[in-house]
Amino acid sequence: MLHPRVLIVDNGTLSLTQLRRCLEELGSHTDTVNATSVPSRLRGRHQAIVLSGTKVRAHDRKHYAPLIDLVLCADVPVLGICGGMHILAVAAGGRLEVGPQRVGRSQVHVDPAEPLFTHVRPTVTLFQRHTLYVREPPQGFRVIGRSAQAPVEFLRSEDGRLIGSQSHLEYRSDGRNILRGFTHLYA
């Protein structure tokens, strides 16, 4: 396969163009749909799914039911960014809490043994723009990155297929290098 395809689910992010550009510069073709128009199955067309972030209604299971069904049934790596991570966490039984507003760069400590972090150092500088946080990983997930402000900056399912990032990876070089690590999970 020369160029893997990534399905980006746009949850209203302000940085869709940057996210698509990052993934395309890393060698992936991208297709974009919104959360209410996701396909019921991938049918071999996409090798990964990325859930964009913004202020999502993560607790609205009815709104996200088709997306959650797709994510749980697809046998491809899934990366949830910011609100996308919140959707994954809530779908798995996790809870969100309101915390201090963060906008701008933030130091995050990541687990260097994780394949996602192959191209970064154990402490990275990432872009944050949010007020909701996952305080502890849901059952079946573990923390793979944390910061002084958030105990769950990154989480991963036990099988390694579902990954969440509190940070917007489409900004800053460390974020793009983490996206590079994600592409190695499906390329």
Secondary structure, DSSP 4 states (H G I P E B T S, - for coil): --S-EEEEEESS-TTHHHHHHHHHHTT-EEEEEEGGG--S--TTS-SEEEE--SS--TT-HHHHHHHHHHHHH--S-EEEETHHHHHHHHHTT--EEEEEEEEEEEEEEE-TTSGGGTTS-SEEEEEEEEEEEE-SPPTTEEEEEE-SS-S-SEEEETTS-EEEESSBTTSSHHHHHHHHHHHTTT-
